[in-house]
Amino acid sequence: MVPLIADLIRSDIANMEGYTPVIPFGVLSRKLGRRPEEIVKIDANENPYGPSPKAIEALARQPYYHIYPDPGQQALREALSEYVGASADSIMVGHGADELIDLVMRAFIEPGDKIIDCPPTFGMYRFDAGINHARVVRVWRNSDFSLDIEGVEEAVAREPRAKLLFVTRPNNPDGSVPEDADILRLLALPLVVILDEAYVEFHGRSLAGWVKSNPNLIVLRTFSKWAGLAGLRVGYGVFSNEIIEHLWKIKQPYNVNVAGTTAALASLEDVEYLLGNVARIVEERERLYLKLQRFDFLRPYPSRTNFILLRVVGREAHDLKMELERRGILIRYYDSPGLADHVRVSVGRPDQSDALLAALEEIASE
């Protein structure tokens, strides 16, 4: 007798809640009945200026798409060594930083082990914990989104199987940056601290250099935001020797494809251009933050990233998202604890900000 598939699926996967990404651009374009160029897409923290022209040229010239990529990403790790200021031997490249989050959990987690999560924050930590048989211990952030350091310390003390602590720096979705002193307190705990620095170029100072003197620290970074390569999925991490030697055992050999490697290498040859775009986004972030404060139904949070979190008062946050969507402006709404009355807007080009502000003016006047 052939068994029912439902009887064969892992029970924890069957009961697991999936990750909810933003709806694909093309799908929304058709749904809204608008051409892509008529839509202001500021819902996924993508870089509105796109990749370096050198990256686009390098992709067009690359002749080896039919050849498997370098399993060790040697050239890219050497180039990253100069950019990050860490030894190439301490760097591992992934198919996006998301792959490295999963890889770290595979290396450390046995069924029943625990991770410490600090919501509201990036949802992939909880998602990957479910896949890897880890239990999630939540230590909620304070009302201003700062880390509850004492709460983390207490959680670690009462949870002997807590192995990993995830901290997003700057945090997504609010854009705040924890104090160095707080990170040092966390590093004194008997677990591995993973700092996710996906947005660090917009903040300006990485802690990747701390890994050398803190073997229980992992720093993850990405090309998705500052270099405009979100569609090619290239991330990397800086690890101590004690950790990276085990990750090499379990990393998929051809995890970063030829296109991603090519574009990342070219981006590192055009850092000045790309950081110029970062500076434009930071300048626009500050302008947009001030303009958003004019609306009595919005409370923007200061941000050190390429997005701004807004608390919506006096109306439903989801309704605001839908009102903007009907006008062809896509923003992020979170139907989740701690964020149900919030929306997040990515910082785009000035013309995209102006379109958002004009739409908000219309909504305010209705």
C-alpha positions in Angstrom: 0.0 0.0 0.0 1.4 3.4 -1.0 1.5 5.7 2.1 0.0 9.1 2.1 2.6 11.8 1.5 1.2 13.6 4.6 2.3 10.7 6.7 5.9 10.9 5.4 6.5 14.7 5.7 8.4 15.7 8.8 5.8 16.6 11.4 7.5 19.8 12.4 7.7 20.9 8.7 4.0 20.1 8.3 3.1 22.4 11.2 5.6 25.1 10.3 4.6 28.6 9.3 6.4 29.6 6.1 8.3 32.8 5.5 6.3 35.6 3.7 8.3 37.5 1.2 7.1 40.5 -0.8 4.9 39.7 -3.8 7.0 39.6 -7.1 7.1 42.8 -9.0 5.7 41.3 -12.2 2.7 39.8 -10.3 1.8 43.1 -8.7 2.2 44.9 -12.0 -0.4 42.7 -13.5 -2.6 42.9 -10.5 -2.6 46.7 -10.4 -3.0 47.1 -14.1 0.1 49.3 -14.3 3.3 49.1 -16.4 6.4 48.4 -14.3 7.8 51.8 -15.0 4.6 53.3 -13.5 5.1 51.6 -10.1 7.1 53.0 -7.3 8.6 49.9 -5.7 9.9 50.8 -2.2 8.9 47.6 -0.3 12.0 45.4 -0.3 15.0 47.6 0.6 16.5 47.2 -2.9 19.0 49.7 -4.2 17.2 52.0 -6.7 20.5 52.7 -8.6 21.2 49.1 -9.4 24.5 47.5 -10.0 27.8 49.0 -11.0 28.2 49.5 -14.8 31.4 47.5 -14.5 29.4 44.6 -13.1 26.9 44.7 -16.0 29.8 44.8 -18.5 31.6 41.9 -16.8 28.4 39.8 -16.9 28.1 40.5 -20.6 31.8 39.5 -21.2 31.8 36.4 -19.0 32.4 33.4 -21.4 32.3 30.6 -18.8 28.6 30.2 -17.9 28.8 26.6 -19.0 31.6 25.8 -16.5 31.0 25.0 -12.9 32.1 27.8 -10.6 35.1 27.8 -8.2 33.8 25.8 -5.2 36.1 27.8 -2.9 35.4 31.3 -4.4 39.2 32.0 -4.0 39.4 35.1 -6.1 36.3 36.6 -4.5 37.4 35.9 -1.0 40.8 37.5 -1.7 39.1 40.6 -3.1 36.7 40.7 -0.1 39.7 40.4 2.2 40.9 43.8 1.0 37.4 45.4 1.2 36.5 44.0 4.7 40.0 44.1 6.3 39.9 40.4 7.2 42.0 37.4 6.2 40.7 35.6 3.1 40.9 32.4 5.2 38.3 33.8 7.5 35.8 34.6 4.8 33.1 32.3 3.3 30.8 33.3 0.5 27.2 32.2 0.2 24.3 32.2 -2.1 23.1 35.3 -0.3 23.7 35.8 3.4 20.5 33.7 3.9 22.4 30.6 2.9 25.1 31.3 5.5 22.4 31.7 8.3 21.1 28.2 7.4 24.7 26.8 7.2 25.6 28.1 10.6 22.5 26.4 12.1 23.3 23.2 10.3 26.7 23.2 11.9 25.6 24.0 15.5 22.0 22.8 16.0 20.9 19.4 17.1 17.2 18.7 17.6 16.1 20.5 20.7 18.9 23.1 20.7 17.8 26.7 20.9 18.5 30.0 19.2 17.9 33.4 20.8 15.9 35.8 18.6 15.3 39.4 19.3 12.1 40.5 17.6 10.9 42.6 15.9 13.8 41.7 13.5 14.6 39.9 10.3 12.3 36.8 10.0 14.9 34.4 8.4 16.4 33.5 11.8 13.1 32.0 13.0 12.4 30.5 9.6 15.7 28.7 9.4 15.4 27.6 13.1 12.3 25.7 12.2 14.0 24.0 9.3 16.9 22.9 11.4 15.0 21.5 14.4 15.9 24.5 16.7 13.6 25.9 19.3 13.3 29.7 19.2 13.6 31.7 22.5 12.3 35.2 21.9 13.7 38.2 23.8 11.5 41.1 22.6 13.2 44.4 22.0 12.3 47.5 24.1 9.7 49.9 22.9 12.3 51.9 21.0 13.6 48.7 19.3 16.8 48.7 21.4 18.1 45.3 22.5 17.0 44.1 26.0 20.5 43.0 27.0 19.4 42.0 30.5 16.6 39.9 29.0 19.1 38.1 26.7 21.4 37.4 29.6 18.5 36.0 31.6 17.3 33.8 28.7 20.8 32.4 28.2 21.1 31.6 31.9 17.8 29.7 32.0 18.2 28.0 28.6 21.2 25.6 28.8 20.7 24.5 25.2 20.8 28.0 23.7 23.7 28.0 21.2 23.2 30.9 18.8 22.2 34.5 19.2 21.1 36.5 16.2 21.5 40.3 16.2 20.8 42.5 13.1 23.1 45.5 13.0 21.6 47.8 11.9 18.3 46.2 12.8 15.6 45.4 10.2 12.8 46.8 10.3 13.6 49.9 12.3 17.2 50.8 11.3 18.7 51.1 14.8 22.3 50.2 15.8 23.1 48.6 19.1 25.9 50.1 21.2 29.3 48.5 21.1 29.2 48.0 24.8 26.0 45.9 24.4 27.6 43.7 21.8 30.6 43.2 24.1 28.2 42.0 26.9 26.6 39.6 24.5 30.0 38.2 23.4 30.7 37.4 27.0 27.8 34.9 27.0 28.4 31.1 26.4 27.1 31.0 22.9 27.9 32.2 19.3 26.8 35.7 18.4 25.8 36.2 14.8 25.8 39.9 13.7 23.9 40.4 10.5 25.4 43.5 8.9 23.3 43.4 5.7 22.9 47.2 5.9 26.2 48.2 7.4 27.4 50.3 4.4 24.6 52.7 5.1 25.6 52.9 8.8 29.3 53.2 8.0 31.1 51.0 10.5 31.4 47.2 10.6 32.5 45.1 13.5 34.0 42.4 11.2 37.4 43.3 12.7 36.2 42.0 16.0 36.1 38.4 14.8 39.8 38.0 15.2 39.7 38.5 19.0 36.3 37.0 19.5 36.1 33.5 18.3 32.4 33.2 19.1 31.5 36.1 16.8 30.2 35.7 13.3 29.7 38.8 11.0 27.5 38.4 7.9 27.3 40.8 5.1 25.9 41.0 1.6 26.2 42.6 -1.9 22.4 42.9 -2.2 22.0 46.4 -0.7 25.0 48.6 -1.2 26.1 47.0 -4.5 22.6 46.5 -6.0 23.0 42.8 -6.6 19.9 41.5 -4.7 18.8 39.5 -7.8 22.1 37.6 -8.0 22.2 36.5 -4.3 25.8 37.0 -3.1 26.6 37.2 0.6 29.5 36.4 2.8 30.6 36.0 6.4 33.7 36.5 8.5 34.3 33.6 10.9 36.9 32.5 13.4 39.1 29.5 12.4 37.4 27.4 15.0 34.0 27.8 13.2 34.9 28.1 9.5 36.8 24.8 9.4 33.6 23.0 10.1 31.5 25.1 7.7 33.7 24.1 4.8 32.8 20.5 5.5 29.1 21.1 4.9 29.0 24.0 2.4 27.5 23.0 -1.0 30.6 23.1 -3.3 29.0 25.1 -6.1 26.8 27.4 -4.1 27.7 30.7 -5.6 27.1 30.8 -9.4 29.4 32.2 -12.1 27.2 35.3 -12.6 27.1 36.2 -8.9 30.8 35.8 -8.6 31.5 37.8 -11.7 29.3 40.7 -10.6 30.6 40.7 -7.1 34.2 40.9 -8.3 33.5 43.7 -10.6 31.6 45.5 -7.8 34.7 45.4 -5.7 36.6 47.0 -8.5 34.1 49.9 -8.5 33.6 50.6 -4.8 33.9 54.3 -5.1 31.0 54.5 -7.6 28.9 52.2 -5.5 29.6 54.0 -2.2 28.7 57.2 -4.0 25.2 55.7 -4.6 25.1 54.7 -0.9 25.8 58.4 0.0 22.9 59.5 -2.3 20.6 57.1 -0.5 21.7 58.2 2.9 21.2 61.9 1.9 17.7 61.0 0.6 16.9 59.0 3.7 17.5 62.1 5.8 15.4 64.3 3.5 12.5 61.8 3.5 12.7 61.3 7.3 12.1 65.0 7.8 9.3 65.2 5.2 7.5 62.2 6.7 7.3 63.9 10.1 4.8 66.4 8.5 2.0 63.8 8.5 0.1 63.7 11.8 -0.7 60.0 11.2 2.9 58.9 10.8 5.7 58.5 13.4 9.0 57.8 11.6 11.9 56.2 13.5 15.5 57.4 12.9 17.3 55.0 10.7 20.9 54.1 9.8 19.9 51.9 6.8 18.2 52.4 3.4 14.7 52.2 4.8 12.5 54.0 7.4 10.0 52.4 9.7 6.8 54.3 10.4 4.3 53.8 13.2 0.8 54.6 11.9 -1.5 56.4 14.3 -5.2 57.1 14.0 -5.8 54.8 11.1 -5.1 51.2 10.1 -1.5 50.5 8.9 -2.8 47.9 6.4 -5.3 50.3 5.0 -2.6 52.8 4.4 -0.5 50.2 2.6 -3.5 49.4 0.3 -4.3 53.1 -0.3 -0.7 53.6 -1.5 -0.8 50.3 -3.5 -3.9 51.5 -5.4 -1.8 54.6 -6.4 1.0 52.3 -7.7 3.3 52.7 -4.6 4.4 49.6 -2.9 5.5 49.6 0.7 6.0 46.9 3.3 3.3 46.1 6.0 3.9 43.6 8.7 1.0 41.6 10.1 3.0 40.4 13.1 3.3 41.0 16.8 5.0 44.3 17.7 4.6 45.7 14.1 0.9 45.5 13.3 0.6 49.3 13.4 3.7 49.9 11.4 4.8 50.1 7.8 8.3 50.3 6.3 9.3 52.3 3.2 12.6 51.8 1.4 14.6 54.8 0.5 14.5 55.2 -3.3 15.5 58.0 -5.7 14.3 61.5 -4.9 11.5 61.2 -7.6 10.3 58.0 -5.9 10.2 59.8 -2.5 8.3 62.7 -4.1 5.7 60.3 -5.5 5.3 58.7 -2.0 4.9 62.1 -0.4 2.4 63.3 -3.0 0.3 60.2 -2.5 0.4 60.7 1.3 -0.8 64.2 0.8 -3.7 63.0 -1.2 -4.6 60.4 1.5 -4.3 63.0 4.3 -6.7 65.3 2.5 -9.4 62.7 2.0 
